[in-house]
Amino acid sequence: MRCEELLRWINDYVDGTLEPGLCRELEGHLAGCDPCTVVIDNIRRTITLYRGDEAVELPPGLRERLRGALAARWRELHASSEAGPAAPDAPGSGAPGSGGAGPPEEAGGGTGSGPAEGDRPG
Amino acid sequence: MTPAEAAAADLSEAALVERAQAGDFSAFEALAARHERRLYATALRIVRRPEDAEDVVQTALLSALEGLAGLRERAAFGAWLARTATRAAFKVLRRRRGPGGAALLQAGTGATGGCPPGEDCGDEGAAPPRPEFIAGWRDDPTSLVERREVRRLLDEAADALPEGQRLVFLARDVGGLSTEETAALLGIGAANVKVRLMRARLALRERLTRALGDPARAVAPHAHGEGGAHVHEPPARAAGEGGGP
């Protein structure tokens, strides 16, 4: 395998989805090729860096608005069950979006905004 | 953070999810606090408007709250939440296009959007970018991510990508969506997603390595002679050495 050919399979290799035969061939190339080994390490670090990136800080008031919206929705979900958990008393509790960051329509209705079908881990 | 949140913050992700599923709202608040900055950063990169990013974070957290009871793989809460936020962010992009809006991206030259690696992909060009500056990084990503100048570098590098590559990279590598779901969200073929992702990863790698790579650990790219034998070339130069991007 030449270095240029390795680029064709680099995605699947990094993602761990490369077919076993090709994976062995690619790793055979890596055993004798420092540049390709470093490139793959660089790519993994690049992904890790982006994936771990966090905003320096949230916009003013957003955290409180989120808490209020979550507390209000929590109370709604548990209100019908007398044996359910006590209503939370979070700071800023109130109607979702009352602080100016109201939930988009698909969230405000409380239905149809859950994780996509088939995306419930486990 | 309330005292209950503070106490919950020491718990594992799975333990917090279990508590929240049992009805402990402060545990869910602690989960939200753990992830809200990262969700906001991801959302902002996709939708680019702070007010839309706020909506995305709220949508994702409300969705997580509503879907919490069905979550069985508790340790995967963070990844599940990231995917939920990414879908919400792409929904915002589609909504901007109006009712029944067109696909977010134009497919490659293939009529179905399929674009095998190495072949032409319309705006993506033909050949994948060849790595030029190759070097181990000076620091580990976990120690880099808190640095403000590194955040600026990440923003600039992502913004410099063609839109198709940028969105695919954000959906796949940051949002954790599958190739197939990314293709469906963007209105292109799965093969096209793979090509764009490869190009995005290589382009970001090049730019970040020129800034974060250690010139003392630079290695020359290999050329190949007859029969595929390696032929050594002189190493490229890092940023600041006169050979920057």
Interface residues (C-beta under 8 A of the other chain):
Chain A: M1 R2 C3 E4 L7 R8 I10 N11 V14 G32 C33 D34 P35 C36 V38 V39 D41 N42 I43 R45 T46 I47 T48 L49 Y50 R51 G52 D53 E54 A55 V56 E57 L58 P59 L62 R63 R65 L66 R67 A69 L70 A71 R73 W74 L77 H78 G84 P85 P88 A90 P96 G97 A101 G102 P103 P104 E106 A107 G110 S113 G114 P115 A116 D119 R120 P121 G122
Chain B: A22 G23 D24 F25 S26 F28 E29 A32 A33 E36 R37 R38 Y40 A41 T42 L44 P50 E51 E54 D55 V57 Q58 T59 L61 L62 S63 A64 L65 E66 G67 G70 L71 R72 E73 R74 A76 F77 A79 W80 R83 T84 R87 A88 K91 V92 P117 G118 P128 R130 P131 I134 A135 G136 W137 D140 P141 T142 L144 V145 R148 V150 R151 L154 A158 F169 D173 V174 E181 K194 L197 M198 R201 L202 L204 R205 L208 T209 G213 R217 V219 A220 P221 H222 H224 G228 H230
